[in-house]
Amino acid sequence: MKAHIKITLKNGVLDPQGKAIQGALGHLGISGVGDVRQGKFIEVELAETDEAKARATVEKMCRELLANMVIENYAFELVR
């Protein structure tokens, strides 16, 4: 089973990398792009086959290591 984890900055947290991407898109002549926010995507292979246990494991990973709970949100899905 795999976990697909998406980590993004919370609303209201400044995102200088997103602003840099937005500016670079404008310099490339790409118009019509509004606000840009960047984040992280992490794929984790899990040995666990029980979905409830896998969810608990991924929650623990996210809360204790992968996401900075002060400034980031996370969401994940389990894929078989």
mmJSON file of the N, C-alpha and C atoms, coordinates in Angstrom:
{"data_MODEL":{"atom_site":{
"group_PDB":["ATOM","ATOM","ATOM","ATOM","ATOM","ATOM","ATOM","ATOM","ATOM","ATOM","ATOM","ATOM","ATOM","ATOM","ATOM","ATOM","ATOM","ATOM","ATOM","ATOM","ATOM","ATOM","ATOM","ATOM","ATOM","ATOM","ATOM","ATOM","ATOM","ATOM","ATOM","ATOM","ATOM","ATOM","ATOM","ATOM","ATOM","ATOM","ATOM","ATOM","ATOM","ATOM","ATOM","ATOM","ATOM","ATOM","ATOM","ATOM","ATOM","ATOM","ATOM","ATOM","ATOM","ATOM","ATOM","ATOM","ATOM","ATOM","ATOM","ATOM","ATOM","ATOM","ATOM","ATOM","ATOM","ATOM","ATOM","ATOM","ATOM","ATOM","ATOM","ATOM","ATOM","ATOM","ATOM","ATOM","ATOM","ATOM","ATOM","ATOM","ATOM","ATOM","ATOM","ATOM","ATOM","ATOM","ATOM","ATOM","ATOM","ATOM","ATOM","ATOM","ATOM","ATOM","ATOM","ATOM","ATOM","ATOM","ATOM","ATOM","ATOM","ATOM","ATOM","ATOM","ATOM","ATOM","ATOM","ATOM","ATOM","ATOM","ATOM","ATOM","ATOM","ATOM","ATOM","ATOM","ATOM","ATOM","ATOM","ATOM","ATOM","ATOM","ATOM","ATOM","ATOM","ATOM","ATOM","ATOM","ATOM","ATOM","ATOM","ATOM","ATOM","ATOM","ATOM","ATOM","ATOM","ATOM","ATOM","ATOM","ATOM","ATOM","ATOM","ATOM","ATOM","ATOM","ATOM","ATOM","ATOM","ATOM","ATOM","ATOM","ATOM","ATOM","ATOM","ATOM","ATOM","ATOM","ATOM","ATOM","ATOM","ATOM","ATOM","ATOM","ATOM","ATOM","ATOM","ATOM","ATOM","ATOM","ATOM","ATOM","ATOM","ATOM","ATOM","ATOM","ATOM","ATOM","ATOM","ATOM","ATOM","ATOM","ATOM","ATOM","ATOM","ATOM","ATOM","ATOM","ATOM","ATOM","ATOM","ATOM","ATOM","ATOM","ATOM","ATOM","ATOM","ATOM","ATOM","ATOM","ATOM","ATOM","ATOM","ATOM","ATOM","ATOM","ATOM","ATOM","ATOM","ATOM","ATOM","ATOM","ATOM","ATOM","ATOM","ATOM","ATOM","ATOM","ATOM","ATOM","ATOM","ATOM","ATOM","ATOM","ATOM","ATOM","ATOM","ATOM","ATOM","ATOM","ATOM","ATOM","ATOM","ATOM","ATOM","ATOM","ATOM","ATOM","ATOM","ATOM"],
"id":[1,2,3,4,5,6,7,8,9,10,11,12,13,14,15,16,17,18,19,20,21,22,23,24,25,26,27,28,29,30,31,32,33,34,35,36,37,38,39,40,41,42,43,44,45,46,47,48,49,50,51,52,53,54,55,56,57,58,59,60,61,62,63,64,65,66,67,68,69,70,71,72,73,74,75,76,77,78,79,80,81,82,83,84,85,86,87,88,89,90,91,92,93,94,95,96,97,98,99,100,101,102,103,104,105,106,107,108,109,110,111,112,113,114,115,116,117,118,119,120,121,122,123,124,125,126,127,128,129,130,131,132,133,134,135,136,137,138,139,140,141,142,143,144,145,146,147,148,149,150,151,152,153,154,155,156,157,158,159,160,161,162,163,164,165,166,167,168,169,170,171,172,173,174,175,176,177,178,179,180,181,182,183,184,185,186,187,188,189,190,191,192,193,194,195,196,197,198,199,200,201,202,203,204,205,206,207,208,209,210,211,212,213,214,215,216,217,218,219,220,221,222,223,224,225,226,227,228,229,230,231,232,233,234,235,236,237,238,239,240],
"type_symbol":["N","C","C","N","C","C","N","C","C","N","C","C","N","C","C","N","C","C","N","C","C","N","C","C","N","C","C","N","C","C","N","C","C","N","C","C","N","C","C","N","C","C","N","C","C","N","C","C","N","C","C","N","C","C","N","C","C","N","C","C","N","C","C","N","C","C","N","C","C","N","C","C","N","C","C","N","C","C","N","C","C","N","C","C","N","C","C","N","C","C","N","C","C","N","C","C","N","C","C","N","C","C","N","C","C","N","C","C","N","C","C","N","C","C","N","C","C","N","C","C","N","C","C","N","C","C","N","C","C","N","C","C","N","C","C","N","C","C","N","C","C","N","C","C","N","C","C","N","C","C","N","C","C","N","C","C","N","C","C","N","C","C","N","C","C","N","C","C","N","C","C","N","C","C","N","C","C","N","C","C","N","C","C","N","C","C","N","C","C","N","C","C","N","C","C","N","C","C","N","C","C","N","C","C","N","C","C","N","C","C","N","C","C","N","C","C","N","C","C","N","C","C","N","C","C","N","C","C","N","C","C","N","C","C","N","C","C","N","C","C"],
"label_atom_id":["N","CA","C","N","CA","C","N","CA","C","N","CA","C","N","CA","C","N","CA","C","N","CA","C","N","CA","C","N","CA","C","N","CA","C","N","CA","C","N","CA","C","N","CA","C","N","CA","C","N","CA","C","N","CA","C","N","CA","C","N","CA","C","N","CA","C","N","CA","C","N","CA","C","N","CA","C","N","CA","C","N","CA","C","N","CA","C","N","CA","C","N","CA","C","N","CA","C","N","CA","C","N","CA","C","N","CA","C","N","CA","C","N","CA","C","N","CA","C","N","CA","C","N","CA","C","N","CA","C","N","CA","C","N","CA","C","N","CA","C","N","CA","C","N","CA","C","N","CA","C","N","CA","C","N","CA","C","N","CA","C","N","CA","C","N","CA","C","N","CA","C","N","CA","C","N","CA","C","N","CA","C","N","CA","C","N","CA","C","N","CA","C","N","CA","C","N","CA","C","N","CA","C","N","CA","C","N","CA","C","N","CA","C","N","CA","C","N","CA","C","N","CA","C","N","CA","C","N","CA","C","N","CA","C","N","CA","C","N","CA","C","N","CA","C","N","CA","C","N","CA","C","N","CA","C","N","CA","C","N","CA","C","N","CA","C","N","CA","C","N","CA","C","N","CA","C","N","CA","C"],
"label_alt_id":[null,null,null,null,null,null,null,null,null,null,null,null,null,null,null,null,null,null,null,null,null,null,null,null,null,null,null,null,null,null,null,null,null,null,null,null,null,null,null,null,null,null,null,null,null,null,null,null,null,null,null,null,null,null,null,null,null,null,null,null,null,null,null,null,null,null,null,null,null,null,null,null,null,null,null,null,null,null,null,null,null,null,null,null,null,null,null,null,null,null,null,null,null,null,null,null,null,null,null,null,null,null,null,null,null,null,null,null,null,null,null,null,null,null,null,null,null,null,null,null,null,null,null,null,null,null,null,null,null,null,null,null,null,null,null,null,null,null,null,null,null,null,null,null,null,null,null,null,null,null,null,null,null,null,null,null,null,null,null,null,null,null,null,null,null,null,null,null,null,null,null,null,null,null,null,null,null,null,null,null,null,null,null,null,null,null,null,null,null,null,null,null,null,null,null,null,null,null,null,null,null,null,null,null,null,null,null,null,null,null,null,null,null,null,null,null,null,null,null,null,null,null,null,null,null,null,null,null,null,null,null,null,null,null,null,null,null,null,null,null],
"label_comp_id":["MET","MET","MET","LYS","LYS","LYS","ALA","ALA","ALA","HIS","HIS","HIS","ILE","ILE","ILE","LYS","LYS","LYS","ILE","ILE","ILE","THR","THR","THR","LEU","LEU","LEU","LYS","LYS","LYS","ASN","ASN","ASN","GLY","GLY","GLY","VAL","VAL","VAL","LEU","LEU","LEU","ASP","ASP","ASP","PRO","PRO","PRO","GLN","GLN","GLN","GLY","GLY","GLY","LYS","LYS","LYS","ALA","ALA","ALA","ILE","ILE","ILE","GLN","GLN","GLN","GLY","GLY","GLY","ALA","ALA","ALA","LEU","LEU","LEU","GLY","GLY","GLY","HIS","HIS","HIS","LEU","LEU","LEU","GLY","GLY","GLY","ILE","ILE","ILE","SER","SER","SER","GLY","GLY","GLY","VAL","VAL","VAL","GLY","GLY","GLY","ASP","ASP","ASP","VAL","VAL","VAL","ARG","ARG","ARG","GLN","GLN","GLN","GLY","GLY","GLY","LYS","LYS","LYS","PHE","PHE","PHE","ILE","ILE","ILE","GLU","GLU","GLU","VAL","VAL","VAL","GLU","GLU","GLU","LEU","LEU","LEU","ALA","ALA","ALA","GLU","GLU","GLU","THR","THR","THR","ASP","ASP","ASP","GLU","GLU","GLU","ALA","ALA","ALA","LYS","LYS","LYS","ALA","ALA","ALA","ARG","ARG","ARG","ALA","ALA","ALA","THR","THR","THR","VAL","VAL","VAL","GLU","GLU","GLU","LYS","LYS","LYS","MET","MET","MET","CYS","CYS","CYS","ARG","ARG","ARG","GLU","GLU","GLU","LEU","LEU","LEU","LEU","LEU","LEU","ALA","ALA","ALA","ASN","ASN","ASN","MET","MET","MET","VAL","VAL","VAL","ILE","ILE","ILE","GLU","GLU","GLU","ASN","ASN","ASN","TYR","TYR","TYR","ALA","ALA","ALA","PHE","PHE","PHE","GLU","GLU","GLU","LEU","LEU","LEU","VAL","VAL","VAL","ARG","ARG","ARG"],
"label_asym_id":["A","A","A","A","A","A","A","A","A","A","A","A","A","A","A","A","A","A","A","A","A","A","A","A","A","A","A","A","A","A","A","A","A","A","A","A","A","A","A","A","A","A","A","A","A","A","A","A","A","A","A","A","A","A","A","A","A","A","A","A","A","A","A","A","A","A","A","A","A","A","A","A","A","A","A","A","A","A","A","A","A","A","A","A","A","A","A","A","A","A","A","A","A","A","A","A","A","A","A","A","A","A","A","A","A","A","A","A","A","A","A","A","A","A","A","A","A","A","A","A","A","A","A","A","A","A","A","A","A","A","A","A","A","A","A","A","A","A","A","A","A","A","A","A","A","A","A","A","A","A","A","A","A","A","A","A","A","A","A","A","A","A","A","A","A","A","A","A","A","A","A","A","A","A","A","A","A","A","A","A","A","A","A","A","A","A","A","A","A","A","A","A","A","A","A","A","A","A","A","A","A","A","A","A","A","A","A","A","A","A","A","A","A","A","A","A","A","A","A","A","A","A","A","A","A","A","A","A","A","A","A","A","A","A","A","A","A","A","A","A"],
"label_entity_id":["1","1","1","1","1","1","1","1","1","1","1","1","1","1","1","1","1","1","1","1","1","1","1","1","1","1","1","1","1","1","1","1","1","1","1","1","1","1","1","1","1","1","1","1","1","1","1","1","1","1","1","1","1","1","1","1","1","1","1","1","1","1","1","1","1","1","1","1","1","1","1","1","1","1","1","1","1","1","1","1","1","1","1","1","1","1","1","1","1","1","1","1","1","1","1","1","1","1","1","1","1","1","1","1","1","1","1","1","1","1","1","1","1","1","1","1","1","1","1","1","1","1","1","1","1","1","1","1","1","1","1","1","1","1","1","1","1","1","1","1","1","1","1","1","1","1","1","1","1","1","1","1","1","1","1","1","1","1","1","1","1","1","1","1","1","1","1","1","1","1","1","1","1","1","1","1","1","1","1","1","1","1","1","1","1","1","1","1","1","1","1","1","1","1","1","1","1","1","1","1","1","1","1","1","1","1","1","1","1","1","1","1","1","1","1","1","1","1","1","1","1","1","1","1","1","1","1","1","1","1","1","1","1","1","1","1","1","1","1","1"],
"label_seq_id":[1,1,1,2,2,2,3,3,3,4,4,4,5,5,5,6,6,6,7,7,7,8,8,8,9,9,9,10,10,10,11,11,11,12,12,12,13,13,13,14,14,14,15,15,15,16,16,16,17,17,17,18,18,18,19,19,19,20,20,20,21,21,21,22,22,22,23,23,23,24,24,24,25,25,25,26,26,26,27,27,27,28,28,28,29,29,29,30,30,30,31,31,31,32,32,32,33,33,33,34,34,34,35,35,35,36,36,36,37,37,37,38,38,38,39,39,39,40,40,40,41,41,41,42,42,42,43,43,43,44,44,44,45,45,45,46,46,46,47,47,47,48,48,48,49,49,49,50,50,50,51,51,51,52,52,52,53,53,53,54,54,54,55,55,55,56,56,56,57,57,57,58,58,58,59,59,59,60,60,60,61,61,61,62,62,62,63,63,63,64,64,64,65,65,65,66,66,66,67,67,67,68,68,68,69,69,69,70,70,70,71,71,71,72,72,72,73,73,73,74,74,74,75,75,75,76,76,76,77,77,77,78,78,78,79,79,79,80,80,80],
"pdbx_PDB_ins_code":[null,null,null,null,null,null,null,null,null,null,null,null,null,null,null,null,null,null,null,null,null,null,null,null,null,null,null,null,null,null,null,null,null,null,null,null,null,null,null,null,null,null,null,null,null,null,null,null,null,null,null,null,null,null,null,null,null,null,null,null,null,null,null,null,null,null,null,null,null,null,null,null,null,null,null,null,null,null,null,null,null,null,null,null,null,null,null,null,null,null,null,null,null,null,null,null,null,null,null,null,null,null,null,null,null,null,null,null,null,null,null,null,null,null,null,null,null,null,null,null,null,null,null,null,null,null,null,null,null,null,null,null,null,null,null,null,null,null,null,null,null,null,null,null,null,null,null,null,null,null,null,null,null,null,null,null,null,null,null,null,null,null,null,null,null,null,null,null,null,null,null,null,null,null,null,null,null,null,null,null,null,null,null,null,null,null,null,null,null,null,null,null,null,null,null,null,null,null,null,null,null,null,null,null,null,null,null,null,null,null,null,null,null,null,null,null,null,null,null,null,null,null,null,null,null,null,null,null,null,null,null,null,null,null,null,null,null,null,null,null],
"Cartn_x":[0.852,0.0,0.898,0.469,1.219,0.374,1.072,0.431,0.922,-0.01,0.307,-0.01,1.021,0.887,1.147,0.234,0.369,0.478,1.548,1.783,1.804,0.988,0.906,0.989,1.37,1.392,-0.037,-0.259,-1.569,-1.88,-3.178,-3.592,-3.043,-2.577,-2.038,-0.534,0.078,1.525,2.152,3.119,3.785,4.47,4.386,4.961,5.89,7.132,8.033,8.369,8.429,8.718,7.551,6.335,5.166,5.182,5.556,5.654,6.736,7.858,8.937,8.47,7.724,7.185,6.22,5.357,4.397,5.119,6.174,6.952,7.64,8.203,8.89,7.921,6.711,5.71,5.401,5.296,5.068,6.213,7.457,8.626,8.692,8.072,8.02,6.895,6.131,5.04,3.752,3.695,2.483,1.589,0.449,-0.453,-1.667,-2.453,-3.674,-3.459,-2.264,-1.967,-2.194,-3.029,-3.286,-2.26,-2.688,-1.816,-1.244,0.023,0.681,1.144,0.803,1.246,1.966,3.099,3.849,3.741,4.042,3.984,4.884,4.642,5.445,4.522,5.009,4.324,5.277,4.814,5.643,4.883,5.55,4.968,5.71,4.962,5.559,4.984,5.852,5.432,5.295,4.133,3.859,3.735,4.309,4.169,2.815,2.206,0.926,-0.18,-0.996,-2.111,-3.463,-3.518,-4.753,-4.896,-5.998,-6.152,-6.191,-6.865,-6.948,-5.57,-4.784,-3.429,-2.544,-2.694,-1.909,-2.241,-3.527,-3.933,-3.323,-3.351,-2.777,-1.275,-0.598,0.847,1.161,0.408,0.658,0.332,-0.743,-1.061,0.114,0.667,1.805,3.006,3.301,4.416,4.252,3.056,2.796,2.902,2.276,2.251,3.612,4.389,5.635,6.888,6.801,8.013,7.798,6.851,6.768,6.229,5.264,4.655,5.001,5.246,5.418,4.016,3.447,2.049,1.74,2.751,2.526,2.165,2.822,2.629,2.12,1.992,1.607,0.372,-0.37,-1.464,-1.017,-1.675,-1.389,-2.683,-2.643,-3.733,-3.084,-3.734,-3.163,-4.257,-3.87,-4.735,-3.916,-4.57,-3.928,-4.296,-3.296,-3.483,-2.971,-3.765,-3.353,-2.585],
"Cartn_y":[-1.174,0.0,1.238,2.262,3.516,4.63,5.598,6.822,7.964,8.714,9.932,11.096,11.827,12.888,14.243,15.175,16.534,17.482,18.277,19.237,20.635,21.53,22.9,23.878,25.094,26.14,26.532,26.837,27.288,28.644,28.931,30.245,31.316,32.394,33.486,33.406,32.247,32.102,32.576,33.478,33.986,32.85,32.91,31.874,32.517,32.853,33.518,32.666,31.359,30.503,30.539,30.547,30.669,31.984,33.069,34.375,34.366,33.701,33.608,32.832,31.762,30.987,31.84,32.573,33.448,34.485,35.089,36.066,35.444,34.249,33.568,33.221,32.833,32.528,33.775,34.914,36.172,36.506,36.273,36.546,35.605,34.44,33.494,33.831,34.875,35.285,34.519,33.807,33.054,33.966,34.322,35.257,34.516,35.242,34.672,33.802,33.874,33.082,33.956,33.487,34.218,33.856,33.826,33.5,32.093,31.933,30.627,30.249,29.044,28.505,27.2,26.985,25.754,24.864,23.595,22.64,21.454,20.369,19.161,17.97,17.027,15.756,14.66,13.781,12.684,11.386,10.396,9.076,8.103,7.375,6.446,5.057,4.082,2.684,2.114,1.555,0.996,-0.53,-1.223,-2.673,-3.059,-2.143,-2.405,-2.695,-3.703,-4.044,-3.629,-3.396,-2.959,-1.448,-1.034,0.381,1.292,0.885,1.715,1.909,0.846,0.957,1.81,1.651,2.45,3.936,4.254,5.655,6.225,5.445,5.9,6.139,5.262,5.4,6.668,6.913,8.096,9.368,9.352,10.509,10.836,9.803,9.993,10.56,10.012,10.516,12.006,12.362,13.749,14.693,14.329,15.199,15.333,14.258,14.263,14.538,14.425,14.611,15.393,14.986,15.499,16.921,17.279,18.611,19.42,20.693,21.628,22.11,21.573,21.815,23.282,24.086,25.502,26.247,25.91,26.667,25.836,24.522,23.667,22.823,22.531,21.566,20.336,19.227,18.037,17.297,16.541,15.655,14.444,13.301,12.111,11.16,10.281,9.197,7.924,6.828,5.525,4.883,4.291,3.674,2.234,1.333,-0.084,-0.442],
"Cartn_z":[0.0,0.0,0.0,-0.726,-0.776,-0.176,0.382,0.848,-0.036,-0.586,-1.33,-0.406,-0.009,0.986,0.329,0.535,0.01,1.195,1.205,2.284,1.68,2.245,1.742,2.911,2.598,3.615,3.98,5.237,5.684,5.066,4.909,4.422,5.361,4.786,5.586,5.806,5.532,5.66,4.352,4.449,3.249,2.502,1.161,0.305,-0.725,-0.329,-1.261,-2.486,-2.325,-3.474,-4.462,-3.96,-4.833,-5.59,-4.899,-5.565,-6.642,-6.374,-7.362,-8.594,-8.373,-9.497,-10.304,-9.611,-10.283,-11.147,-10.598,-11.366,-12.558,-12.38,-13.48,-14.605,-14.25,-15.278,-16.101,-15.421,-16.133,-17.072,-16.632,-17.473,-18.676,-18.555,-19.676,-20.654,-20.33,-21.203,-20.965,-19.866,-19.531,-18.707,-19.276,-18.598,-18.049,-17.276,-16.733,-15.51,-14.917,-13.722,-12.502,-11.604,-10.363,-9.315,-8.092,-6.964,-7.119,-6.821,-6.891,-5.491,-5.061,-3.774,-4.074,-3.472,-3.69,-2.465,-2.657,-1.558,-1.829,-1.106,-1.253,-1.504,-2.3,-2.51,-2.086,-1.222,-0.723,-0.94,-1.516,-1.701,-0.801,0.021,0.976,0.732,0.582,0.454,1.862,2.151,3.477,3.396,4.364,4.438,5.025,5.752,6.426,5.405,5.667,4.773,5.356,6.652,7.307,7.104,6.484,6.134,7.36,8.406,9.618,10.241,10.299,10.858,9.957,8.649,7.707,7.872,8.001,8.203,9.479,10.539,11.809,11.679,10.951,10.742,9.956,8.886,8.057,8.841,9.616,10.467,11.387,12.015,12.925,12.172,10.978,10.153,9.871,9.444,9.063,10.256,11.351,12.525,13.208,13.207,13.965,13.144,11.804,11.012,9.722,8.908,7.538,7.433,8.266,8.187,9.433,9.221,10.331,10.686,11.739,12.066,12.387,12.628,12.906,11.621,10.508,9.272,8.098,8.257,7.129,7.439,6.368,6.393,5.615,5.862,5.074,4.772,3.69,3.311,2.659,2.777,2.15,1.695,0.783,0.372,0.336,0.629,0.555,-0.775,-1.429,-2.735,-2.65,-3.107,-3.083,-4.322],
"occupancy":[1.0,1.0,1.0,1.0,1.0,1.0,1.0,1.0,1.0,1.0,1.0,1.0,1.0,1.0,1.0,1.0,1.0,1.0,1.0,1.0,1.0,1.0,1.0,1.0,1.0,1.0,1.0,1.0,1.0,1.0,1.0,1.0,1.0,1.0,1.0,1.0,1.0,1.0,1.0,1.0,1.0,1.0,1.0,1.0,1.0,1.0,1.0,1.0,1.0,1.0,1.0,1.0,1.0,1.0,1.0,1.0,1.0,1.0,1.0,1.0,1.0,1.0,1.0,1.0,1.0,1.0,1.0,1.0,1.0,1.0,1.0,1.0,1.0,1.0,1.0,1.0,1.0,1.0,1.0,1.0,1.0,1.0,1.0,1.0,1.0,1.0,1.0,1.0,1.0,1.0,1.0,1.0,1.0,1.0,1.0,1.0,1.0,1.0,1.0,1.0,1.0,1.0,1.0,1.0,1.0,1.0,1.0,1.0,1.0,1.0,1.0,1.0,1.0,1.0,1.0,1.0,1.0,1.0,1.0,1.0,1.0,1.0,1.0,1.0,1.0,1.0,1.0,1.0,1.0,1.0,1.0,1.0,1.0,1.0,1.0,1.0,1.0,1.0,1.0,1.0,1.0,1.0,1.0,1.0,1.0,1.0,1.0,1.0,1.0,1.0,1.0,1.0,1.0,1.0,1.0,1.0,1.0,1.0,1.0,1.0,1.0,1.0,1.0,1.0,1.0,1.0,1.0,1.0,1.0,1.0,1.0,1.0,1.0,1.0,1.0,1.0,1.0,1.0,1.0,1.0,1.0,1.0,1.0,1.0,1.0,1.0,1.0,1.0,1.0,1.0,1.0,1.0,1.0,1.0,1.0,1.0,1.0,1.0,1.0,1.0,1.0,1.0,1.0,1.0,1.0,1.0,1.0,1.0,1.0,1.0,1.0,1.0,1.0,1.0,1.0,1.0,1.0,1.0,1.0,1.0,1.0,1.0,1.0,1.0,1.0,1.0,1.0,1.0,1.0,1.0,1.0,1.0,1.0,1.0,1.0,1.0,1.0,1.0,1.0,1.0],
"B_iso_or_equiv":[0.0,0.0,0.0,0.0,0.0,0.0,0.0,0.0,0.0,0.0,0.0,0.0,0.0,0.0,0.0,0.0,0.0,0.0,0.0,0.0,0.0,0.0,0.0,0.0,0.0,0.0,0.0,0.0,0.0,0.0,0.0,0.0,0.0,0.0,0.0,0.0,0.0,0.0,0.0,0.0,0.0,0.0,0.0,0.0,0.0,0.0,0.0,0.0,0.0,0.0,0.0,0.0,0.0,0.0,0.0,0.0,0.0,0.0,0.0,0.0,0.0,0.0,0.0,0.0,0.0,0.0,0.0,0.0,0.0,0.0,0.0,0.0,0.0,0.0,0.0,0.0,0.0,0.0,0.0,0.0,0.0,0.0,0.0,0.0,0.0,0.0,0.0,0.0,0.0,0.0,0.0,0.0,0.0,0.0,0.0,0.0,0.0,0.0,0.0,0.0,0.0,0.0,0.0,0.0,0.0,0.0,0.0,0.0,0.0,0.0,0.0,0.0,0.0,0.0,0.0,0.0,0.0,0.0,0.0,0.0,0.0,0.0,0.0,0.0,0.0,0.0,0.0,0.0,0.0,0.0,0.0,0.0,0.0,0.0,0.0,0.0,0.0,0.0,0.0,0.0,0.0,0.0,0.0,0.0,0.0,0.0,0.0,0.0,0.0,0.0,0.0,0.0,0.0,0.0,0.0,0.0,0.0,0.0,0.0,0.0,0.0,0.0,0.0,0.0,0.0,0.0,0.0,0.0,0.0,0.0,0.0,0.0,0.0,0.0,0.0,0.0,0.0,0.0,0.0,0.0,0.0,0.0,0.0,0.0,0.0,0.0,0.0,0.0,0.0,0.0,0.0,0.0,0.0,0.0,0.0,0.0,0.0,0.0,0.0,0.0,0.0,0.0,0.0,0.0,0.0,0.0,0.0,0.0,0.0,0.0,0.0,0.0,0.0,0.0,0.0,0.0,0.0,0.0,0.0,0.0,0.0,0.0,0.0,0.0,0.0,0.0,0.0,0.0,0.0,0.0,0.0,0.0,0.0,0.0,0.0,0.0,0.0,0.0,0.0,0.0],
"pdbx_formal_charge":[null,null,null,null,null,null,null,null,null,null,null,null,null,null,null,null,null,null,null,null,null,null,null,null,null,null,null,null,null,null,null,null,null,null,null,null,null,null,null,null,null,null,null,null,null,null,null,null,null,null,null,null,null,null,null,null,null,null,null,null,null,null,null,null,null,null,null,null,null,null,null,null,null,null,null,null,null,null,null,null,null,null,null,null,null,null,null,null,null,null,null,null,null,null,null,null,null,null,null,null,null,null,null,null,null,null,null,null,null,null,null,null,null,null,null,null,null,null,null,null,null,null,null,null,null,null,null,null,null,null,null,null,null,null,null,null,null,null,null,null,null,null,null,null,null,null,null,null,null,null,null,null,null,null,null,null,null,null,null,null,null,null,null,null,null,null,null,null,null,null,null,null,null,null,null,null,null,null,null,null,null,null,null,null,null,null,null,null,null,null,null,null,null,null,null,null,null,null,null,null,null,null,null,null,null,null,null,null,null,null,null,null,null,null,null,null,null,null,null,null,null,null,null,null,null,null,null,null,null,null,null,null,null,null,null,null,null,null,null,null],
"auth_seq_id":[1,1,1,2,2,2,3,3,3,4,4,4,5,5,5,6,6,6,7,7,7,8,8,8,9,9,9,10,10,10,11,11,11,12,12,12,13,13,13,14,14,14,15,15,15,16,16,16,17,17,17,18,18,18,19,19,19,20,20,20,21,21,21,22,22,22,23,23,23,24,24,24,25,25,25,26,26,26,27,27,27,28,28,28,29,29,29,30,30,30,31,31,31,32,32,32,33,33,33,34,34,34,35,35,35,36,36,36,37,37,37,38,38,38,39,39,39,40,40,40,41,41,41,42,42,42,43,43,43,44,44,44,45,45,45,46,46,46,47,47,47,48,48,48,49,49,49,50,50,50,51,51,51,52,52,52,53,53,53,54,54,54,55,55,55,56,56,56,57,57,57,58,58,58,59,59,59,60,60,60,61,61,61,62,62,62,63,63,63,64,64,64,65,65,65,66,66,66,67,67,67,68,68,68,69,69,69,70,70,70,71,71,71,72,72,72,73,73,73,74,74,74,75,75,75,76,76,76,77,77,77,78,78,78,79,79,79,80,80,80],
"auth_comp_id":["MET","MET","MET","LYS","LYS","LYS","ALA","ALA","ALA","HIS","HIS","HIS","ILE","ILE","ILE","LYS","LYS","LYS","ILE","ILE","ILE","THR","THR","THR","LEU","LEU","LEU","LYS","LYS","LYS","ASN","ASN","ASN","GLY","GLY","GLY","VAL","VAL","VAL","LEU","LEU","LEU","ASP","ASP","ASP","PRO","PRO","PRO","GLN","GLN","GLN","GLY","GLY","GLY","LYS","LYS","LYS","ALA","ALA","ALA","ILE","ILE","ILE","GLN","GLN","GLN","GLY","GLY","GLY","ALA","ALA","ALA","LEU","LEU","LEU","GLY","GLY","GLY","HIS","HIS","HIS","LEU","LEU","LEU","GLY","GLY","GLY","ILE","ILE","ILE","SER","SER","SER","GLY","GLY","GLY","VAL","VAL","VAL","GLY","GLY","GLY","ASP","ASP","ASP","VAL","VAL","VAL","ARG","ARG","ARG","GLN","GLN","GLN","GLY","GLY","GLY","LYS","LYS","LYS","PHE","PHE","PHE","ILE","ILE","ILE","GLU","GLU","GLU","VAL","VAL","VAL","GLU","GLU","GLU","LEU","LEU","LEU","ALA","ALA","ALA","GLU","GLU","GLU","THR","THR","THR","ASP","ASP","ASP","GLU","GLU","GLU","ALA","ALA","ALA","LYS","LYS","LYS","ALA","ALA","ALA","ARG","ARG","ARG","ALA","ALA","ALA","THR","THR","THR","VAL","VAL","VAL","GLU","GLU","GLU","LYS","LYS","LYS","MET","MET","MET","CYS","CYS","CYS","ARG","ARG","ARG","GLU","GLU","GLU","LEU","LEU","LEU","LEU","LEU","LEU","ALA","ALA","ALA","ASN","ASN","ASN","MET","MET","MET","VAL","VAL","VAL","ILE","ILE","ILE","GLU","GLU","GLU","ASN","ASN","ASN","TYR","TYR","TYR","ALA","ALA","ALA","PHE","PHE","PHE","GLU","GLU","GLU","LEU","LEU","LEU","VAL","VAL","VAL","ARG","ARG","ARG"],
"auth_asym_id":["A","A","A","A","A","A","A","A","A","A","A","A","A","A","A","A","A","A","A","A","A","A","A","A","A","A","A","A","A","A","A","A","A","A","A","A","A","A","A","A","A","A","A","A","A","A","A","A","A","A","A","A","A","A","A","A","A","A","A","A","A","A","A","A","A","A","A","A","A","A","A","A","A","A","A","A","A","A","A","A","A","A","A","A","A","A","A","A","A","A","A","A","A","A","A","A","A","A","A","A","A","A","A","A","A","A","A","A","A","A","A","A","A","A","A","A","A","A","A","A","A","A","A","A","A","A","A","A","A","A","A","A","A","A","A","A","A","A","A","A","A","A","A","A","A","A","A","A","A","A","A","A","A","A","A","A","A","A","A","A","A","A","A","A","A","A","A","A","A","A","A","A","A","A","A","A","A","A","A","A","A","A","A","A","A","A","A","A","A","A","A","A","A","A","A","A","A","A","A","A","A","A","A","A","A","A","A","A","A","A","A","A","A","A","A","A","A","A","A","A","A","A","A","A","A","A","A","A","A","A","A","A","A","A","A","A","A","A","A","A"],
"auth_atom_id":["N","CA","C","N","CA","C","N","CA","C","N","CA","C","N","CA","C","N","CA","C","N","CA","C","N","CA","C","N","CA","C","N","CA","C","N","CA","C","N","CA","C","N","CA","C","N","CA","C","N","CA","C","N","CA","C","N","CA","C","N","CA","C","N","CA","C","N","CA","C","N","CA","C","N","CA","C","N","CA","C","N","CA","C","N","CA","C","N","CA","C","N","CA","C","N","CA","C","N","CA","C","N","CA","C","N","CA","C","N","CA","C","N","CA","C","N","CA","C","N","CA","C","N","CA","C","N","CA","C","N","CA","C","N","CA","C","N","CA","C","N","CA","C","N","CA","C","N","CA","C","N","CA","C","N","CA","C","N","CA","C","N","CA","C","N","CA","C","N","CA","C","N","CA","C","N","CA","C","N","CA","C","N","CA","C","N","CA","C","N","CA","C","N","CA","C","N","CA","C","N","CA","C","N","CA","C","N","CA","C","N","CA","C","N","CA","C","N","CA","C","N","CA","C","N","CA","C","N","CA","C","N","CA","C","N","CA","C","N","CA","C","N","CA","C","N","CA","C","N","CA","C","N","CA","C","N","CA","C","N","CA","C","N","CA","C","N","CA","C","N","CA","C","N","CA","C","N","CA","C"],
"pdbx_PDB_model_num":[1,1,1,1,1,1,1,1,1,1,1,1,1,1,1,1,1,1,1,1,1,1,1,1,1,1,1,1,1,1,1,1,1,1,1,1,1,1,1,1,1,1,1,1,1,1,1,1,1,1,1,1,1,1,1,1,1,1,1,1,1,1,1,1,1,1,1,1,1,1,1,1,1,1,1,1,1,1,1,1,1,1,1,1,1,1,1,1,1,1,1,1,1,1,1,1,1,1,1,1,1,1,1,1,1,1,1,1,1,1,1,1,1,1,1,1,1,1,1,1,1,1,1,1,1,1,1,1,1,1,1,1,1,1,1,1,1,1,1,1,1,1,1,1,1,1,1,1,1,1,1,1,1,1,1,1,1,1,1,1,1,1,1,1,1,1,1,1,1,1,1,1,1,1,1,1,1,1,1,1,1,1,1,1,1,1,1,1,1,1,1,1,1,1,1,1,1,1,1,1,1,1,1,1,1,1,1,1,1,1,1,1,1,1,1,1,1,1,1,1,1,1,1,1,1,1,1,1,1,1,1,1,1,1,1,1,1,1,1,1]
}}}
